[in-house]
Amino acid sequence: MAAIPSQAVPDKPLRALAEHVLAFRTTGGNIPSGRISRGAELFRTKGQCLNCHRVNGEGRASAPDLTDVALVRDLQWLRRAVVEPQADVWETFGGYRWTISIPDNYLLVELTTKNGERISGSRLNEDPFAIQLRDGEGRIRSFFKKEVAEIRKHWGKSPMPSYRGVFSADELDDLVAYLASLRGLR
């Protein structure tokens, strides 16, 4: 297919074409039973998920961006992530993937500098000399290990609370339906 400048195709017909093509995808019976619009509302209000996560540029970046989470996660994984957020967080490097993708390589780290500053966040990268993490404000921080007094790694832990008991069964279905709709289209 020949490349064409992005301004040559207006946004509205391009979105309509994308929705038409996406309608042909199959889910192998993995169809959400909830109401997507209600799930989106719960995500933003009762769940307060945008306090940590981002979707299409909205929200904070201290937790994984969920813009296209449904492209890489199925319904069961999404539901489990909401009610058991630590279930799929690795306990060792045994499942580590070089994709540098959170949550696949998620590791909660608490770091104390030699100056006494304490930082908690998700590790983004680490080598023998330095460590980089995203703190609770979503800022990327980098430290030389010679400047660090202590690094505590919390394998298998997630700062995300469980929403079991927060959402009713119907609300959970709606929330999961919304998450399952996040496929990168804006």
Phi and psi restraints in degrees (value plus and minus 20) as a CYANA .aco file:
   2 ALA   PHI     -90.2   -50.2
   2 ALA   PSI     121.1   161.1
   3 ALA   PHI     -94.3   -54.3
   3 ALA   PSI     118.0   158.0
   4 ILE   PHI    -148.2  -108.2
   4 ILE   PSI     127.8   167.8
   5 PRO   PHI     -79.7   -39.7
   5 PRO   PSI     123.0   163.0
   6 SER   PHI     -80.1   -40.1
   6 SER   PSI     -49.7    -9.7
   7 GLN   PHI     -96.0   -56.0
   7 GLN   PSI     -30.9     9.1
   8 ALA   PHI     -92.4   -52.4
   8 ALA   PSI     -45.0    -5.0
   9 VAL   PHI    -134.4   -94.4
   9 VAL   PSI      95.4   135.4
  10 PRO   PHI     -79.7   -39.7
  10 PRO   PSI     130.7   170.7
  11 ASP   PHI     -80.0   -40.0
  11 ASP   PSI     -65.5   -25.5
  12 LYS   PHI     -80.4   -40.4
  12 LYS   PSI     -70.1   -30.1
  13 PRO   PHI     -86.4   -46.4
  13 PRO   PSI     -52.0   -12.0
  14 LEU   PHI     -84.7   -44.7
  14 LEU   PSI     -62.6   -22.6
  15 ARG   PHI     -84.8   -44.8
  15 ARG   PSI     -60.8   -20.8
  16 ALA   PHI     -82.4   -42.4
  16 ALA   PSI     -60.9   -20.9
  17 LEU   PHI     -84.1   -44.1
  17 LEU   PSI     -64.0   -24.0
  18 ALA   PHI     -80.9   -40.9
  18 ALA   PSI     -63.7   -23.7
  19 GLU   PHI     -83.4   -43.4
  19 GLU   PSI     -59.4   -19.4
  20 HIS   PHI     -82.8   -42.8
  20 HIS   PSI     -66.6   -26.6
  21 VAL   PHI     -85.2   -45.2
  21 VAL   PSI     -63.1   -23.1
  22 LEU   PHI     -84.6   -44.6
  22 LEU   PSI     -44.0    -4.0
  23 ALA   PHI     -85.8   -45.8
  23 ALA   PSI     -40.1    -0.1
  24 PHE   PHI    -101.7   -61.7
  24 PHE   PSI     -32.2     7.8
  25 ARG   PHI     -86.3   -46.3
  25 ARG   PSI     132.2   172.2
  26 THR   PHI    -131.1   -91.1
  26 THR   PSI     132.3   172.3
  27 THR   PHI    -138.6   -98.6
  27 THR   PSI     -17.1    22.9
  28 GLY   PHI      38.3    78.3
  28 GLY   PSI      17.6    57.6
  29 GLY   PHI      61.8   101.8
  29 GLY   PSI     -15.9    24.1
  30 ASN   PHI    -112.2   -72.2
  30 ASN   PSI      40.1    80.1
  31 ILE   PHI    -120.4   -80.4
  31 ILE   PSI     107.9   147.9
  32 PRO   PHI     -88.1   -48.1
  32 PRO   PSI     124.4   164.4
  33 SER   PHI    -117.4   -77.4
  33 SER   PSI     -26.8    13.2
  34 GLY   PHI    -110.7   -70.7
  34 GLY   PSI     157.1   197.1
  35 ARG   PHI    -115.3   -75.3
  35 ARG   PSI      98.8   138.8
  36 ILE   PHI     -81.4   -41.4
  36 ILE   PSI     -65.6   -25.6
  37 SER   PHI     -84.3   -44.3
  37 SER   PSI     -59.5   -19.5
  38 ARG   PHI     -86.8   -46.8
  38 ARG   PSI     -58.8   -18.8
  39 GLY   PHI     -82.4   -42.4
  39 GLY   PSI     -59.7   -19.7
  40 ALA   PHI     -83.3   -43.3
  40 ALA   PSI     -60.2   -20.2
  41 GLU   PHI     -84.7   -44.7
  41 GLU   PSI     -64.4   -24.4
  42 LEU   PHI     -83.7   -43.7
  42 LEU   PSI     -58.6   -18.6
  43 PHE   PHI     -78.1   -38.1
  43 PHE   PSI     -62.8   -22.8
  44 ARG   PHI    -102.7   -62.7
  44 ARG   PSI     -49.4    -9.4
  45 THR   PHI    -125.4   -85.4
  45 THR   PSI    -101.9   -61.9
  46 LYS   PHI     -79.6   -39.6
  46 LYS   PSI     -61.6   -21.6
  47 GLY   PHI     -98.0   -58.0
  47 GLY   PSI     -44.0    -4.0
  48 GLN   PHI      30.6    70.6
  48 GLN   PSI      17.4    57.4
  49 CYS   PHI     -86.9   -46.9
  49 CYS   PSI     -47.3    -7.3
  50 LEU   PHI     -93.1   -53.1
  50 LEU   PSI     -26.3    13.7
  51 ASN   PHI     -88.0   -48.0
  51 ASN   PSI     -40.8    -0.8
  52 CYS   PHI    -145.6  -105.6
  52 CYS   PSI     -61.5   -21.5
  53 HIS   PHI    -114.3   -74.3
  53 HIS   PSI     140.5   180.5
  54 ARG   PHI    -137.3   -97.3
  54 ARG   PSI     127.7   167.7
  55 VAL   PHI    -159.8  -119.8
  55 VAL   PSI      99.2   139.2
  56 ASN   PHI      31.6    71.6
  56 ASN   PSI      21.9    61.9
  57 GLY   PHI      63.9   103.9
  57 GLY   PSI     -25.5    14.5
  58 GLU   PHI    -116.5   -76.5
  58 GLU   PSI     117.0   157.0
  59 GLY   PHI      85.9   125.9
  59 GLY   PSI    -189.7  -149.7
  60 ARG   PHI    -124.7   -84.7
  60 ARG   PSI     139.1   179.1
  61 ALA   PHI    -125.1   -85.1
  61 ALA   PSI       4.8    44.8
  62 SER   PHI    -103.3   -63.3
  62 SER   PSI     -30.8     9.2
  63 ALA   PHI    -147.9  -107.9
  63 ALA   PSI     152.8   192.8
  64 PRO   PHI     -75.9   -35.9
  64 PRO   PSI     121.9   161.9
  65 ASP   PHI     -92.0   -52.0
  65 ASP   PSI     109.6   149.6
  66 LEU   PHI    -125.0   -85.0
  66 LEU   PSI      -8.6    31.4
  67 THR   PHI     -70.7   -30.7
  67 THR   PSI     -61.5   -21.5
  68 ASP   PHI    -146.4  -106.4
  68 ASP   PSI      11.8    51.8
  69 VAL   PHI     -78.1   -38.1
  69 VAL   PSI     -51.8   -11.8
  70 ALA   PHI     -92.2   -52.2
  70 ALA   PSI     -32.8     7.2
  71 LEU   PHI     -95.9   -55.9
  71 LEU   PSI     -43.0    -3.0
  72 VAL   PHI    -140.4  -100.4
  72 VAL   PSI     -25.3    14.7
  73 ARG   PHI    -151.1  -111.1
  73 ARG   PSI     121.8   161.8
  74 ASP   PHI    -112.8   -72.8
  74 ASP   PSI     156.4   196.4
  75 LEU   PHI     -79.4   -39.4
  75 LEU   PSI     -62.7   -22.7
  76 GLN   PHI     -83.3   -43.3
  76 GLN   PSI     -61.6   -21.6
  77 TRP   PHI     -83.7   -43.7
  77 TRP   PSI     -64.6   -24.6
  78 LEU   PHI     -81.2   -41.2
  78 LEU   PSI     -65.1   -25.1
  79 ARG   PHI     -83.3   -43.3
  79 ARG   PSI     -65.6   -25.6
  80 ARG   PHI     -82.8   -42.8
  80 ARG   PSI     -58.1   -18.1
  81 ALA   PHI     -83.2   -43.2
  81 ALA   PSI     -50.6   -10.6
  82 VAL   PHI     -98.2   -58.2
  82 VAL   PSI     -60.3   -20.3
  83 VAL   PHI    -116.7   -76.7
  83 VAL   PSI     -43.2    -3.2
  84 GLU   PHI    -155.4  -115.4
  84 GLU   PSI      51.0    91.0
  85 PRO   PHI     -80.8   -40.8
  85 PRO   PSI     -39.8     0.2
  86 GLN   PHI    -112.3   -72.3
  86 GLN   PSI     -24.9    15.1
  87 ALA   PHI     -78.6   -38.6
  87 ALA   PSI     -56.6   -16.6
  88 ASP   PHI    -130.0   -90.0
  88 ASP   PSI      -1.2    38.8
  89 VAL   PHI    -111.6   -71.6
  89 VAL   PSI     104.7   144.7
  90 TRP   PHI     -83.0   -43.0
  90 TRP   PSI     125.3   165.3
  91 GLU   PHI    -113.6   -73.6
  91 GLU   PSI     -32.7     7.3
  92 THR   PHI    -170.3  -130.3
  92 THR   PSI    -198.2  -158.2
  93 PHE   PHI     -97.0   -57.0
  93 PHE   PSI     -20.6    19.4
  94 GLY   PHI     -74.5   -34.5
  94 GLY   PSI     -55.3   -15.3
  95 GLY   PHI    -123.7   -83.7
  95 GLY   PSI      -9.6    30.4
  96 TYR   PHI     -80.1   -40.1
  96 TYR   PSI     116.2   156.2
  97 ARG   PHI    -139.0   -99.0
  97 ARG   PSI     123.5   163.5
  98 TRP   PHI     -99.9   -59.9
  98 TRP   PSI      -9.0    31.0
  99 THR   PHI     -95.9   -55.9
  99 THR   PSI     -30.8     9.2
 100 ILE   PHI      32.8    72.8
 100 ILE   PSI      22.6    62.6
 101 SER   PHI    -126.2   -86.2
 101 SER   PSI     108.5   148.5
 102 ILE   PHI    -114.6   -74.6
 102 ILE   PSI     112.2   152.2
 103 PRO   PHI    -114.4   -74.4
 103 PRO   PSI     -17.3    22.7
 104 ASP   PHI     -74.3   -34.3
 104 ASP   PSI     -58.7   -18.7
 105 ASN   PHI    -134.5   -94.5
 105 ASN   PSI      11.3    51.3
 106 TYR   PHI     -88.2   -48.2
 106 TYR   PSI     113.6   153.6
 107 LEU   PHI    -165.2  -125.2
 107 LEU   PSI      97.0   137.0
 108 LEU   PHI     -96.7   -56.7
 108 LEU   PSI     108.4   148.4
 109 VAL   PHI    -148.1  -108.1
 109 VAL   PSI     117.4   157.4
 110 GLU   PHI    -134.7   -94.7
 110 GLU   PSI     107.6   147.6
 111 LEU   PHI    -145.8  -105.8
 111 LEU   PSI     118.6   158.6
 112 THR   PHI    -143.1  -103.1
 112 THR   PSI     103.8   143.8
 113 THR   PHI     -99.7   -59.7
 113 THR   PSI     146.2   186.2
 114 LYS   PHI     -86.6   -46.6
 114 LYS   PSI     -38.0     2.0
 115 ASN   PHI    -105.3   -65.3
 115 ASN   PSI     -22.1    17.9
 116 GLY   PHI      73.6   113.6
 116 GLY   PSI     -20.5    19.5
 117 GLU   PHI     -91.9   -51.9
 117 GLU   PSI     114.3   154.3
 118 ARG   PHI    -132.7   -92.7
 118 ARG   PSI     111.1   151.1
 119 ILE   PHI    -152.0  -112.0
 119 ILE   PSI     116.3   156.3
 120 SER   PHI    -143.9  -103.9
 120 SER   PSI     118.7   158.7
 121 GLY   PHI     159.7   199.7
 121 GLY   PSI    -190.7  -150.7
 122 SER   PHI    -117.4   -77.4
 122 SER   PSI     112.7   152.7
 123 ARG   PHI     -90.8   -50.8
 123 ARG   PSI     110.4   150.4
 124 LEU   PHI    -119.9   -79.9
 124 LEU   PSI     -57.3   -17.3
 125 ASN   PHI    -179.5  -139.5
 125 ASN   PSI     131.9   171.9
 126 GLU   PHI    -176.7  -136.7
 126 GLU   PSI     120.8   160.8
 127 ASP   PHI    -158.5  -118.5
 127 ASP   PSI    -196.6  -156.6
 128 PRO   PHI     -82.4   -42.4
 128 PRO   PSI     -37.4     2.6
 129 PHE   PHI    -131.1   -91.1
 129 PHE   PSI     -41.9    -1.9
 130 ALA   PHI    -168.6  -128.6
 130 ALA   PSI     142.7   182.7
 131 ILE   PHI    -160.4  -120.4
 131 ILE   PSI     119.2   159.2
 132 GLN   PHI    -141.1  -101.1
 132 GLN   PSI     117.6   157.6
 133 LEU   PHI    -162.4  -122.4
 133 LEU   PSI     140.5   180.5
 134 ARG   PHI    -122.7   -82.7
 134 ARG   PSI      99.0   139.0
 135 ASP   PHI    -100.6   -60.6
 135 ASP   PSI     159.2   199.2
 136 GLY   PHI     -82.9   -42.9
 136 GLY   PSI     -37.5     2.5
 137 GLU   PHI    -111.3   -71.3
 137 GLU   PSI     -22.6    17.4
 138 GLY   PHI      69.3   109.3
 138 GLY   PSI     -17.4    22.6
 139 ARG   PHI    -101.4   -61.4
 139 ARG   PSI     121.5   161.5
 140 ILE   PHI    -108.0   -68.0
 140 ILE   PSI     106.2   146.2
 141 ARG   PHI    -140.1  -100.1
 141 ARG   PSI     120.4   160.4
 142 SER   PHI    -146.9  -106.9
 142 SER   PSI     116.2   156.2
 143 PHE   PHI    -155.7  -115.7
 143 PHE   PSI     115.3   155.3
 144 PHE   PHI     -94.9   -54.9
 144 PHE   PSI     116.0   156.0
 145 LYS   PHI     -83.8   -43.8
 145 LYS   PSI     -44.3    -4.3
 146 LYS   PHI     -89.1   -49.1
 146 LYS   PSI     -35.3     4.7
 147 GLU   PHI    -115.1   -75.1
 147 GLU   PSI     -21.1    18.9
 148 VAL   PHI    -125.7   -85.7
 148 VAL   PSI     111.3   151.3
 149 ALA   PHI    -104.4   -64.4
 149 ALA   PSI     -56.7   -16.7
 150 GLU   PHI    -173.0  -133.0
 150 GLU   PSI     120.1   160.1
 151 ILE   PHI    -146.3  -106.3
 151 ILE   PSI      98.8   138.8
 152 ARG   PHI    -130.5   -90.5
 152 ARG   PSI     101.7   141.7
 153 LYS   PHI    -123.9   -83.9
 153 LYS   PSI     107.1   147.1
 154 HIS   PHI    -126.3   -86.3
 154 HIS   PSI      58.0    98.0
 155 TRP   PHI     -79.7   -39.7
 155 TRP   PSI     118.1   158.1
 156 GLY   PHI      54.5    94.5
 156 GLY   PSI     -10.7    29.3
 157 LYS   PHI    -131.3   -91.3
 157 LYS   PSI     131.8   171.8
 158 SER   PHI    -156.8  -116.8
 158 SER   PSI     119.7   159.7
 159 PRO   PHI     -95.8   -55.8
 159 PRO   PSI     -29.6    10.4
 160 MET   PHI     -90.9   -50.9
 160 MET   PSI     109.9   149.9
 161 PRO   PHI     -95.5   -55.5
 161 PRO   PSI     138.2   178.2
 162 SER   PHI     -97.0   -57.0
 162 SER   PSI     118.9   158.9
 163 TYR   PHI    -119.9   -79.9
 163 TYR   PSI      -7.5    32.5
 164 ARG   PHI     -84.0   -44.0
 164 ARG   PSI     108.0   148.0
 165 GLY   PHI      67.6   107.6
 165 GLY   PSI     -35.9     4.1
 166 VAL   PHI    -102.9   -62.9
 166 VAL   PSI     -63.0   -23.0
 167 PHE   PHI    -123.8   -83.8
 167 PHE   PSI     121.9   161.9
 168 SER   PHI     -89.4   -49.4
 168 SER   PSI     150.1   190.1
 169 ALA   PHI     -79.4   -39.4
 169 ALA   PSI     -63.1   -23.1
 170 ASP   PHI     -85.9   -45.9
 170 ASP   PSI     -60.9   -20.9
 171 GLU   PHI     -84.3   -44.3
 171 GLU   PSI     -59.7   -19.7
 172 LEU   PHI     -83.5   -43.5
 172 LEU   PSI     -61.0   -21.0
 173 ASP   PHI     -79.6   -39.6
 173 ASP   PSI     -63.5   -23.5
 174 ASP   PHI     -85.2   -45.2
 174 ASP   PSI     -63.5   -23.5
 175 LEU   PHI     -82.5   -42.5
 175 LEU   PSI     -65.2   -25.2
 176 VAL   PHI     -85.3   -45.3
 176 VAL   PSI     -57.7   -17.7
 177 ALA   PHI     -81.1   -41.1
 177 ALA   PSI     -61.7   -21.7
 178 TYR   PHI     -82.7   -42.7
 178 TYR   PSI     -68.4   -28.4
 179 LEU   PHI     -80.2   -40.2
 179 LEU   PSI     -58.2   -18.2
 180 ALA   PHI     -89.5   -49.5
 180 ALA   PSI     -34.7     5.3
 181 SER   PHI    -109.1   -69.1
 181 SER   PSI     -29.1    10.9
 182 LEU   PHI    -100.9   -60.9
 182 LEU   PSI      76.7   116.7
 183 ARG   PHI    -143.4  -103.4
 183 ARG   PSI       2.6    42.6
 184 GLY   PHI      71.5   111.5
 184 GLY   PSI     -30.4     9.6
 185 LEU   PHI     -98.2   -58.2
 185 LEU   PSI     119.7   159.7
